[in-house]
């Protein structure tokens, strides 16, 4: 039997990779004043909100785990 492959990347890692890809595709259109400029702005804003949401969710889980561990002692 062969050894399993490496574990998949974390949710934060995947989020950062996807957000950077979306932002890199949208940035060239960001200075336009038509609908493409607004779409690029929305893509960048959504990617930032997504990454910050994942970061805050991880912080919330860490705080809950810390409180739970202290209560168990």
C-alpha positions in Angstrom: 0.0 0.0 0.0 1.3 3.4 -0.9 1.4 6.3 1.5 -1.4 8.9 1.2 -0.7 12.2 -0.6 -0.1 15.3 1.4 -3.1 16.8 3.1 -5.1 19.4 1.3 -4.3 23.1 1.9 -6.2 24.9 4.6 -9.3 27.0 4.0 -7.3 30.1 4.5 -4.7 29.1 2.0 -7.3 28.3 -0.7 -9.1 31.5 0.1 -6.0 33.6 -0.3 -5.1 31.8 -3.6 -8.6 32.3 -5.1 -8.8 35.9 -3.9 -5.4 36.8 -5.3 -6.3 35.2 -8.6 -9.6 37.1 -8.8 -8.0 40.4 -7.9 -5.2 39.9 -10.3 -7.7 39.4 -13.1 -9.8 42.4 -12.0 -7.2 45.0 -11.3 -6.4 46.0 -14.9 -10.1 47.0 -15.3 -10.2 48.9 -12.0 -9.6 52.4 -13.5 -12.3 52.3 -16.1 -15.4 54.3 -15.5 -17.9 52.0 -17.2 -19.5 48.8 -15.9 -16.2 46.9 -16.2 -14.7 49.2 -13.6 -17.6 48.7 -11.2 -17.4 45.0 -11.7 -13.7 45.0 -11.0 -14.4 47.1 -7.8 -17.0 44.6 -6.7 -14.7 41.6 -7.3 -11.9 43.2 -5.3 -14.3 44.1 -2.5 -15.8 40.6 -2.4 -12.4 39.0 -2.4 -11.3 41.2 0.5 -14.5 40.5 2.5 -14.1 36.8 1.8 -10.5 36.6 3.1 -11.3 38.8 6.2 -14.4 36.6 6.9 -12.2 33.5 6.8 -9.7 35.1 9.1 -12.3 36.3 11.6 -14.0 32.9 11.6 -10.6 31.3 12.4 -10.1 33.8 15.2 -13.5 33.1 16.6 -12.9 29.3 16.6 -9.5 29.8 18.3 -11.1 32.0 21.0 -13.9 29.5 21.6 -11.4 26.6 21.8 -9.2 28.5 24.3 -12.2 29.3 26.5 -13.4 25.7 26.3 -10.0 24.4 27.3 -9.7 26.7 30.2 -13.2 25.7 31.5 -12.3 22.0 31.3 -9.3 22.5 33.6 
